[in-house]
Amino acid sequence: MPALNPAFADIVELLTAVPDGDEAAVAAVRRRDAELTKPAGSLGRLEELVEFLARWQHRQTPRLENPMVTIFAGNHGVADQGVSAFPQEVTAQMVANFTNGGAAISQICGLHEINLRVFELALELPTGDITEEPALDDQMCAATIAYGMEAVAGKPDIIGLGEMGIGNTTIAAAIFAALYGGTGADWAGRGTGVDDAGYARKIAAIDRALALHQEGLDHPLAILARLGGREVAAMLGALIAARHQKVPVVIDGYVATAAAAIAHAVNPEAIDHCLFAHVTSEGAHARVLEHIGKAPLLDLGMRLGEGTGAALGVVLAKTALHLHTNMATFDSASVSRRLD
């Protein structure tokens, strides 16, 4: 088995030596929750969301004054294999749409006062076609992970991770097949709505890529370099930096989950600070979430990507914290407590 490229040494260290959550902060949240005018546990996962914020912000009084969703956009050489229903230039066109406020994610963030940041990742230079060559060399993959770490430079209280990239559901499916076994047919979905012929090309492209790179898929970060994309690498970097800077993370859909799956494969504890906003209608997504032991917050049949599910996860977190902060206590509202 070849040794992992030294370019990845610092990344492995950051994924391995992750800080623990703050259980004292969780205890403080639970004490306040017990005083609120409601039966214990009656808000279900909304109560758990506040505990999650406290644990990973390391704050006994969590806050969401600067919520953020980030979209990382990249292009993929495998798009030349006819795996998508849309041409590759749509990636750059949608980046402009995000910026101009016309996309679904733009509207969700605007409505709910969530900051939106978009990172373009060398759109003019698609990654290598994974059916013919590695997507990225190891040094470029490591550099892109490091670049993704800059996403938390604005000091968000919570960060949602999303992506844009024609062909990237093919990339994600290849990553899952390499991590968990199986063929392209086991992991590929319809993505943006590819027809039967395109779906067959997608499956075939994944299988060719797995066969071509089979000797080099011996470590999660090697899998990322050979089969991944710049947006997946950058989301991994953002996830890593968020953990070390006490920022909870909300993961979007099928493609964003690929970044979390890479982190989980290195160290399962490395994604403890991540919420998984929803399960997409890409059939394999539910199985990936089972592999990494995470339950989604929502199941709305969505498959848009672009951070839309992550934004809705942030909305739920904001709602949960608002209730925790602003509900009356039994004493302040002069409400009788439970009879025991």
PESULCOR-V122775 format. One record per residue. N is the residue number from 1. RES is the residue in one letter. SS is DSSP state (alpha for helix, beta for strand, coil for the rest). Layout:
N_RES_SS ; N_RES_SS
//
This chain:
1_M_coil ; 2_P_coil ; 3_A_coil ; 4_L_coil ; 5_N_coil ; 6_P_alpha ; 7_A_alpha ; 8_F_alpha ; 9_A_alpha ; 10_D_alpha ; 11_I_alpha ; 12_V_alpha ; 13_E_alpha ; 14_L_alpha ; 15_L_alpha ; 16_T_alpha ; 17_A_coil ; 18_V_coil ; 19_P_coil ; 20_D_coil ; 21_G_coil ; 22_D_coil ; 23_E_alpha ; 24_A_alpha ; 25_A_alpha ; 26_V_alpha ; 27_A_alpha ; 28_A_alpha ; 29_V_alpha ; 30_R_alpha ; 31_R_alpha ; 32_R_alpha ; 33_D_alpha ; 34_A_alpha ; 35_E_alpha ; 36_L_beta ; 37_T_coil ; 38_K_coil ; 39_P_coil ; 40_A_coil ; 41_G_coil ; 42_S_coil ; 43_L_coil ; 44_G_coil ; 45_R_alpha ; 46_L_alpha ; 47_E_alpha ; 48_E_alpha ; 49_L_alpha ; 50_V_alpha ; 51_E_alpha ; 52_F_alpha ; 53_L_alpha ; 54_A_alpha ; 55_R_alpha ; 56_W_alpha ; 57_Q_alpha ; 58_H_coil ; 59_R_coil ; 60_Q_coil ; 61_T_coil ; 62_P_coil ; 63_R_coil ; 64_L_coil ; 65_E_coil ; 66_N_coil ; 67_P_beta ; 68_M_beta ; 69_V_beta ; 70_T_beta ; 71_I_beta ; 72_F_beta ; 73_A_beta ; 74_G_coil ; 75_N_coil ; 76_H_beta ; 77_G_alpha ; 78_V_alpha ; 79_A_alpha ; 80_D_alpha ; 81_Q_alpha ; 82_G_coil ; 83_V_coil ; 84_S_coil ; 85_A_coil ; 86_F_coil ; 87_P_coil ; 88_Q_coil ; 89_E_coil ; 90_V_alpha ; 91_T_alpha ; 92_A_alpha ; 93_Q_alpha ; 94_M_alpha ; 95_V_alpha ; 96_A_alpha ; 97_N_alpha ; 98_F_alpha ; 99_T_alpha ; 100_N_alpha ; 101_G_coil ; 102_G_coil ; 103_A_coil ; 104_A_alpha ; 105_I_alpha ; 106_S_alpha ; 107_Q_alpha ; 108_I_alpha ; 109_C_alpha ; 110_G_alpha ; 111_L_alpha ; 112_H_coil ; 113_E_coil ; 114_I_coil ; 115_N_beta ; 116_L_beta ; 117_R_beta ; 118_V_beta ; 119_F_beta ; 120_E_beta ; 121_L_coil ; 122_A_coil ; 123_L_coil ; 124_E_coil ; 125_L_coil ; 126_P_coil ; 127_T_beta ; 128_G_coil ; 129_D_coil ; 130_I_coil ; 131_T_coil ; 132_E_coil ; 133_E_coil ; 134_P_coil ; 135_A_coil ; 136_L_coil ; 137_D_coil ; 138_D_alpha ; 139_Q_alpha ; 140_M_alpha ; 141_C_alpha ; 142_A_alpha ; 143_A_alpha ; 144_T_alpha ; 145_I_alpha ; 146_A_alpha ; 147_Y_alpha ; 148_G_alpha ; 149_M_alpha ; 150_E_alpha ; 151_A_alpha ; 152_V_alpha ; 153_A_coil ; 154_G_coil ; 155_K_coil ; 156_P_coil ; 157_D_coil ; 158_I_beta ; 159_I_beta ; 160_G_beta ; 161_L_beta ; 162_G_beta ; 163_E_beta ; 164_M_beta ; 165_G_coil ; 166_I_coil ; 167_G_coil ; 168_N_alpha ; 169_T_alpha ; 170_T_alpha ; 171_I_alpha ; 172_A_alpha ; 173_A_alpha ; 174_A_alpha ; 175_I_alpha ; 176_F_alpha ; 177_A_alpha ; 178_A_alpha ; 179_L_alpha ; 180_Y_alpha ; 181_G_coil ; 182_G_coil ; 183_T_coil ; 184_G_alpha ; 185_A_alpha ; 186_D_alpha ; 187_W_alpha ; 188_A_coil ; 189_G_coil ; 190_R_coil ; 191_G_coil ; 192_T_coil ; 193_G_coil ; 194_V_coil ; 195_D_coil ; 196_D_alpha ; 197_A_alpha ; 198_G_alpha ; 199_Y_alpha ; 200_A_alpha ; 201_R_alpha ; 202_K_alpha ; 203_I_alpha ; 204_A_alpha ; 205_A_alpha ; 206_I_alpha ; 207_D_alpha ; 208_R_alpha ; 209_A_alpha ; 210_L_alpha ; 211_A_alpha ; 212_L_alpha ; 213_H_coil ; 214_Q_alpha ; 215_E_alpha ; 216_G_alpha ; 217_L_coil ; 218_D_coil ; 219_H_coil ; 220_P_alpha ; 221_L_alpha ; 222_A_alpha ; 223_I_alpha ; 224_L_alpha ; 225_A_alpha ; 226_R_alpha ; 227_L_alpha ; 228_G_coil ; 229_G_coil ; 230_R_alpha ; 231_E_alpha ; 232_V_alpha ; 233_A_alpha ; 234_A_alpha ; 235_M_alpha ; 236_L_alpha ; 237_G_alpha ; 238_A_alpha ; 239_L_alpha ; 240_I_alpha ; 241_A_alpha ; 242_A_alpha ; 243_R_alpha ; 244_H_alpha ; 245_Q_coil ; 246_K_coil ; 247_V_coil ; 248_P_beta ; 249_V_beta ; 250_V_beta ; 251_I_beta ; 252_D_coil ; 253_G_coil ; 254_Y_alpha ; 255_V_alpha ; 256_A_alpha ; 257_T_alpha ; 258_A_alpha ; 259_A_alpha ; 260_A_alpha ; 261_A_alpha ; 262_I_alpha ; 263_A_alpha ; 264_H_alpha ; 265_A_alpha ; 266_V_alpha ; 267_N_coil ; 268_P_alpha ; 269_E_alpha ; 270_A_alpha ; 271_I_alpha ; 272_D_coil ; 273_H_coil ; 274_C_beta ; 275_L_beta ; 276_F_beta ; 277_A_coil ; 278_H_beta ; 279_V_coil ; 280_T_coil ; 281_S_coil ; 282_E_coil ; 283_G_alpha ; 284_A_alpha ; 285_H_alpha ; 286_A_alpha ; 287_R_alpha ; 288_V_alpha ; 289_L_alpha ; 290_E_alpha ; 291_H_alpha ; 292_I_alpha ; 293_G_coil ; 294_K_coil ; 295_A_coil ; 296_P_coil ; 297_L_coil ; 298_L_beta ; 299_D_coil ; 300_L_coil ; 301_G_coil ; 302_M_coil ; 303_R_coil ; 304_L_coil ; 305_G_coil ; 306_E_coil ; 307_G_coil ; 308_T_alpha ; 309_G_alpha ; 310_A_alpha ; 311_A_alpha ; 312_L_alpha ; 313_G_alpha ; 314_V_alpha ; 315_V_alpha ; 316_L_alpha ; 317_A_alpha ; 318_K_alpha ; 319_T_alpha ; 320_A_alpha ; 321_L_alpha ; 322_H_alpha ; 323_L_alpha ; 324_H_alpha ; 325_T_alpha ; 326_N_alpha ; 327_M_coil ; 328_A_coil ; 329_T_beta ; 330_F_coil ; 331_D_coil ; 332_S_coil ; 333_A_coil ; 334_S_coil ; 335_V_coil ; 336_S_coil ; 337_R_coil ; 338_R_coil ; 339_L_coil ; 340_D_coil
//
